[in-house]
Structure formats: structure tokens, C-alpha cells
């Protein structure tokens, strides 16, 4: 998805800026030349697997370094490059304690909380997972409330163009909103999940995964709230029909289209109106306020009343 690609691009650019904060020599000092030499070897090392033990050596040899903040940044980048997102997530939390607007840390927490959650839909959430979700939720809320501060012009990392920075801001805002909805879905807070995913699509109509998640949340309420079945069918039609930016892969859309056809004909009693539904959903991420698909029960009831 575009927002994911944008975040990955910024990750890569920030990674290239490894150690730039160390240029502020007026405010900080190396303990000795050996520490400086160790840092320089780390900065020049392009292999993350080789860099990590040197970072550990720096930390153990100079635990009270005035450049501990730079070291944390280096750890974050290294863990990200090694796909060690448990360690990266925890490092990001440490960085945000003193630098709450650190983009790389915010992006790590929002972008990779999904990697720390069990993939099975009904898996029990461990205490650690619940803590991680709480952290990601609070971080998402912070980003939404402070997006202009986080992406202020003076916060732009060296090496990032103005165009890239401008593109990253709305992408991160949309991503934060989507993350809040996704967290609610994982925690099975259905009313909140429905509300937040709806907000997600209001902010970014191209987010096909959010449409699919909203469809799942709505359809899961059909027994208690049968009126939401129409809305669920609309969102399934959206995911199956939409082929613009951030759409699902064609094969996945085809599978969802088959599911939609079966679900629609079962609910409505025939495929009449399905093509019109697909056309409307392809053009709009959310249905109009008065949207409704008549169920077979309602249709048969109307026929009986007419005959009487």
C-alpha cells in the first residue's frame, strides 16, 4: 500500500542518516578517542549483522556515554534492518521517552505492532501483547493529535526531500487512524472498531484493507444487528470491485467477489441489483446514509402484504 511504501522510504532515508546527531560536538563530548573510533566504525559499517555486536560493545564499554541517544537511534535502525521488530519496538519506546516526536520510532511502533500480534484471529492475547497494543494505541493517538508538530519543517531528517516529507505526513496520519481501528478489532472492541475503521475510510478512501476489516466487523454483528448486513455487503462489494491505488491483489479480489455473490444472493434472494451495488461501491468507500439492501424475508413479507 502507498502509506506502507511511504513509511518504508522514510525508514531507508533515516537509516542513511545514521549518526548525524553526533555532529553536534559543541553540546556533547566523547569520553575518549577510543569511544569516538568505535562510533566511527559503527557509522561506516553497512552490514547490520556486523554492526550489532559493535553497538553492544559500545554500550557495555561506555554505558554512560553522552551519545547514548545516538546509540539508541543506531540500535533502532540496526534492529529494523535485521527485522528484529521485538527489539526495535522496545528501542523505539525508549527513544520516545525523551524524544516524543522521533519519526523513526513512531513509525516503528505503528508500522510493526502487527508483527508482534498473533496472526490467528481467535488467538488469546498475552499480557505482553496487550501492553504492546496499548502502546501502539497511545502512540497512534499522539500522532493524530500532534501531526503538525511531528512533521514540522524543522523535524525533516537530513537527506529527506521536501516532497517526501510532505507525502509522509498524510500517510502517517492515515496510518495512525487505521491502526487505532485495527487495534480495536484485535481487542474485539466491536463498536470502537466499527467507528474507527469508518473514520479511516473517511480519511483515506483508498485503504482497501480497512474496507475489508470493516466488512468483517459489520458481518460479525448480523445476528444481533441484522440491519448491518447491508453495510457489510457494501464493504465487501467495495473490496471486490475497487481496483485503484492500494487495492487488494486481483486474485484476492476475485475470491471476495465469489463470496460477495453468494452472500448477496443468500441475503437478497437473487442476484438482482448486485451489479449496481458493485458499481456504487467501486466509486465510493462508504455507502450513503440511507443505504439498505432488502432481505429475502423483507421481500417475501412485502409480497404477502400486497397479496392480502
C-alpha positions in Angstrom: 0.0 0.0 0.0 1.1 3.6 -0.7 1.2 4.5 3.0 3.4 1.5 3.8 5.7 2.3 0.9 6.0 5.9 2.1 7.0 4.8 5.6 9.5 2.3 4.3 11.0 5.0 2.1 11.4 7.3 5.1 12.9 4.3 7.1 15.5 3.9 4.4 16.4 7.6 4.3 16.7 7.8 8.1 18.9 4.7 8.0 21.3 6.6 5.7 21.5 9.3 8.2 22.9 7.0 10.9 25.0 9.0 13.3 24.2 12.5 12.0 23.2 13.7 15.5 26.8 13.1 16.5 27.8 16.2 14.6 26.6 18.3 17.5 30.0 18.3 19.1 29.5 21.7 20.8 27.0 20.2 23.2 28.5 16.7 23.7 31.8 15.1 24.3 33.4 11.7 23.7 34.8 10.1 26.8 38.0 9.3 24.9 39.3 8.8 21.4 38.6 5.1 21.7 34.9 5.8 22.0 35.0 8.1 19.0 36.8 5.5 16.9 34.3 2.8 17.9 31.5 5.1 16.9 33.1 5.9 13.6 33.5 2.2 12.8 29.8 1.6 13.6 28.8 4.6 11.4 30.7 3.3 8.5 29.5 -0.3 8.8 26.8 -1.1 6.2 26.2 -4.7 7.3 23.7 -4.6 10.2 24.7 -8.1 11.4 28.2 -6.9 11.9 27.2 -3.5 13.3 25.1 -5.0 16.1 27.9 -6.6 18.1 29.9 -3.3 17.9 26.9 -1.5 19.2 26.8 -3.9 22.1 30.5 -3.3 22.7 29.9 0.4 22.7 27.1 0.1 25.2 29.0 -2.2 27.6 32.2 -0.2 27.4 30.6 3.2 27.6 27.2 2.8 29.4 27.1 6.4 30.4 28.1 7.9 27.0 26.9 11.4 26.3 25.9 10.0 22.9 23.6 7.4 24.3 20.7 8.9 22.4 22.7 8.5 19.1 23.4 4.9 20.1 19.7 4.2 20.6 19.0 5.5 17.1 21.7 3.3 15.7 20.2 0.3 17.6 16.8 1.1 16.2 18.0 1.3 12.6 20.1 -1.9 13.0 17.2 -3.9 14.5 14.9 -2.7 11.7 17.4 -3.8 9.1 17.7 -7.2 10.8 13.9 -7.5 11.0 14.2 -7.8 14.8 11.0 -5.9 15.5 10.6 -7.0 19.1 13.9 -5.3 19.9 13.2 -2.4 17.6 9.8 -1.8 19.1 11.3 -1.7 22.6 14.1 0.6 21.5 11.5 2.9 19.9 9.7 3.2 23.3 13.0 4.2 25.0 13.7 6.8 22.3 10.2 8.3 22.6 10.6 8.9 26.4 13.0 11.7 25.7 12.1 12.5 22.0 8.3 12.0 21.6 8.4 13.3 18.0 11.1 11.0 16.7 9.6 9.9 13.4 11.6 6.6 13.0 10.4 5.5 16.5 6.8 6.5 15.8 6.8 4.6 12.5 8.3 1.5 14.1 5.6 1.3 16.7 2.7 2.0 14.3 4.1 0.1 11.4 5.2 -3.1 13.1 2.8 -3.6 16.0 1.1 -6.1 13.6 4.3 -8.2 13.5 4.0 -8.6 17.3 0.4 -9.8 17.4 -0.6 -13.5 16.9 -1.9 -14.0 13.3 -4.7 -16.4 14.3 -8.0 -14.4 14.6 -9.1 -16.1 17.8 -5.7 -16.4 19.5 -5.6 -15.4 23.1 -3.7 -12.1 23.8 -0.8 -12.4 26.2 -0.1 -9.8 28.8 2.9 -8.6 26.6 0.7 -8.4 23.5 -1.9 -6.3 25.4 0.8 -4.0 26.6 2.1 -3.6 23.1 -1.3 -2.9 21.7 -1.8 -0.3 24.4 1.5 1.3 23.5 0.6 1.4 19.8 -2.8 2.8 20.5 -1.5 5.7 22.6 1.3 6.3 20.1 -1.4 6.5 17.3 -3.4 8.9 19.3 -0.4 11.0 19.9 0.4 11.1 16.2 -3.1 12.2 15.3 -3.1 15.0 17.9 0.4 16.2 17.1 0.8 15.5 13.4 1.8 19.1 12.6 4.5 19.1 15.3 5.8 15.6 14.4 6.1 16.7 10.7 7.2 20.3 11.2 9.6 21.6 8.7 12.5 21.7 11.2 11.9 18.0 12.0 12.7 16.9 8.5 15.7 14.5 8.6 18.7 15.3 6.6 18.5 13.6 3.2 14.7 13.7 3.0 13.3 16.0 0.3 10.5 18.4 0.9 8.3 16.4 -1.4 9.0 13.1 0.5 8.3 14.9 3.8 5.0 16.3 2.5 4.0 12.9 1.3 4.9 11.2 4.6 2.7 13.5 6.8 -0.8 12.5 5.5 0.4 8.9 5.0 1.4 8.7 8.7 -1.8 10.4 9.8 -4.0 7.9 7.9 -1.8 5.1 9.1 -2.3 6.1 12.8 -6.1 6.3 12.4 -6.2 2.9 10.7 -4.0 1.4 13.5 -6.5 2.6 16.1 -9.3 0.8 14.3 -7.2 -2.3 13.7 -6.3 -2.5 17.4 -9.9 -2.2 18.5 -10.7 -5.1 16.1 -7.9 -7.2 17.6 -9.1 -6.5 21.1 -12.7 -7.3 19.9 -14.0 -3.9 20.9 -16.5 -4.1 18.1 -18.3 -0.7 18.5 -15.0 1.1 18.6 -13.5 -1.0 15.7 -16.6 -0.1 13.5 -16.4 3.6 14.4 -12.6 3.9 13.9 -12.5 1.9 10.7 -15.3 4.1 9.4 -13.2 7.2 10.2 -10.2 5.5 8.5 -12.1 5.3 5.2 -13.4 8.8 5.6 -9.8 9.9 5.8 -8.4 7.6 3.1 -10.9 6.0 0.7 -8.2 4.0 -1.0 -7.5 1.8 2.0 -8.9 -1.5 0.7 -7.7 -3.4 3.8 -9.6 -1.1 6.1 -12.7 -1.7 3.9 -12.2 -5.5 4.2 -11.8 -5.2 8.0 -14.9 -3.0 8.3 -16.8 -5.6 6.3 -15.7 -8.3 8.6 -16.6 -6.3 11.7 -20.1 -5.5 10.3 -20.9 -9.0 9.1 -19.9 -10.4 12.5 -22.8 -8.4 14.1 -25.5 -9.8 11.7 -27.3 -11.8 14.4 -27.6 -9.0 16.9 -27.8 -6.3 14.3 -29.2 -7.7 11.1 -29.6 -4.1 9.7 -25.8 -4.0 9.4 -25.7 -6.8 6.9 -26.4 -4.4 4.1 -23.5 -2.3 5.1 -21.2 -5.3 5.3 -22.2 -6.3 1.8 -21.5 -2.9 0.5 -17.9 -3.0 2.0 -17.4 -6.5 0.5 -18.5 -5.1 -2.8 -16.1 -2.2 -2.3 -13.1 -4.5 -1.7 -14.1 -6.9 -4.6 -14.7 -4.1 -7.1 -12.2 -1.4 -6.3 -9.0 -1.6 -8.4 -7.4 1.8 -7.8 -4.4 2.8 -5.6 -4.0 0.5 -2.6 -6.5 -2.1 -3.9 -6.1 -5.7 -3.0 -4.4 -8.1 -5.4 -6.6 -9.2 -8.3 -6.7 -12.9 -7.1 -7.9 -11.8 -3.7 -10.5 -9.5 -5.1 -11.8 -12.4 -7.3 -12.1 -14.6 -4.2 -14.0 -11.9 -2.4 -16.2 -11.4 -5.4 -17.3 -15.0 -5.3 -18.0 -14.7 -1.6 -20.0 -11.5 -2.2 -22.1 -13.1 -4.9 -23.0 -16.0 -2.6 -23.7 -13.8 0.4 -25.7 -11.3 -1.6 -28.0 -13.8 -3.3 -28.5 -15.7 0.0 -29.5 -12.4 1.8 -31.4 -10.8 -1.0 -32.9 -13.9 -2.6 -31.4 -13.3 -6.1 -28.5 -11.5 -7.8 -30.8 -8.7 -8.8 -29.2 -5.3 -8.1 -25.7 -6.8 -7.4 -24.1 -5.2 -10.5 -25.4 -1.8 -9.4 -24.1 -2.4 -5.9 -20.6 -3.2 -7.2 -20.7 -0.1 -9.4 -21.7 2.1 -6.4 -19.1 0.5 -4.1 -16.3 0.8 -6.7 -16.9 4.6 -6.8 -17.3 5.1 -3.0 -15.6 3.6 0.0 -18.7 4.1 2.2 -22.4 3.8 1.4 -24.8 6.7 1.6 -26.6 7.3 4.9 -29.9 5.8 3.7 -28.3 2.7 2.1 -30.2 -0.6 2.5 -30.4 -3.9 0.7 -33.8 -5.6 1.2 -33.5 -9.1 2.6 -35.4 -12.1 1.3 -37.5 -12.1 4.4 -38.5 -8.4 3.9 -39.2 -9.1 0.2 -41.4 -12.1 0.9 -43.2 -10.1 3.6 -43.9 -7.3 1.2 -45.3 -9.8 -1.3 -47.6 -11.3 1.3 -48.9 -7.9 2.3 -49.5 -7.0 -1.3 -51.5 -10.2 -1.9 -53.6 -9.6 1.1 
